Amino acid sequence: MKTLTTELSAANVLSLDYDLRAALAGRFYGLTYDGQQVTLVLDDTMTSDQLRQAQTIVATHDPARLTPDQQSAVLDAAKLDQARKDYAAAELDIKTYQGKDTLLEKLAQKVLWLEREVNALRKGS
């Protein structure tokens, strides 16, 4: 194994790792980042072209660029935030479901219970 250390003022470690793994399949083992330098752990058999490629990936790294998993997490968080805005205004009105289909009424009771549990957890109770 060999290491390659480069100055880097800001990094999205997950994104940088993702890009290096995609480009250097099987020859990149991981990285460390201390806030000022990134150290890559590489296979001994890396060619000079592959080393230059690794250096270029680090040099052109954009910490604002997200991995697909990070993008998905951002979208999920936005959906949850929107749902909270849409549904947090009022608790489920169980009276709407009483006397209707028995399974639907039980489901409404369960949803109401879950709402209360989640709200209690969010308040730290």
N, C-alpha and C positions, 0 to 999 in steps of 0.2 A: 504494500500500500504506500501511497505517497500523498502528501498534503499540498494544497495550494492556498496561500493566504492572500487576501486582497482587501484593501481599504473599502469600506462601504458605510456611508453615513446613515442610511435608512434601508430597512428590508422588510419584506413580507416573507418570512422564512418558509412558510408553507408553499407559497407561490414559487419562490426561487428553487426550492427542493423539487417541486413538480416539474418545472422547466428543465432543470438539470437531468432529472431521471428520464424525461422524455427524449432529450437530445443524446444522452450518453448511456443509453440502455445497457445495464449490466456492468458498467465501468465506473459509475458514481455510487458511492456507498452512503453518503450523508454529508451533513454540514453542521457547523456550529457558528453562532453569531453572537458577538458580545456587545453590540451596539456601535462598534467602530470598525471591526474587521470580520470578514467571513472567512472561514477555513473549510475548504472542501476536502473530503477524503475520497481519493481516487484509486483506481486500479493501477498497478505498476506497469501494465502493458499499454497504457494510454499513449497514443501517438502525439506528435507535436501539433498536428492539426486538431486533434480532439482537445488538447490542452488549451489551444487558442480559442476553440469553440466554447469551452468552459469559462475562460476569462471574458470572452465577449458576452456571454449570457449574464455573468455577474456585473460587468460594466454597464450593460444596457438594462439592467433590472429596474422595473417600475414597481415600487412597493404598493402602489394603488391598484395594480392589476391583481385580480382575484383568481383563485383556482375554481374549477367547476363546483367543487364542494362548498367553497366559500360563497360563491354566487348563489348557490341553492340555499344556503343558510340565511343569506341576506333576504332573499325572496320569501322564505318561510317566516322570518321575523316580521317582514312587512305585512304578510297575510295575517299573522297573529295580531299584530298591532291594529290592523283594520278591523278584524273581527271583534277585538276588544272595544273599539270605538262604536261598532255597529250594534253590539249586543250588551254592552255594559250599562246602558242607560236604565234598564229596568229588569228586575228578576222575572223569570217565567211565571205567568199567571196561570196557576193550576186550575182555576175555576173554568177556564176555557175548555179544558179537556174532561172535566167531571161529567159523568153520565153519558159519555160517548163510548166508543169501542174500548173494552176493558184493557186490551194490550196497549192501545194508544195512551190511555190514562196512566197505566203503570210506567210506560216509557216517559211520559211527562213528569211523573213523580221522581223518577230516577234522574232525569235531567235537572230538575229543580234541586235535588239533593247534591248532585255533582257541582252545580253552580255555587251552592253555599259552601261546599267543601273547598273548592278552588279559591273562592273569595276569602275564606278563613285562612288558607295557606298563604295567600298573597299578603294578607295583613299581618302574618306572623303569629297567628293564634294557635 
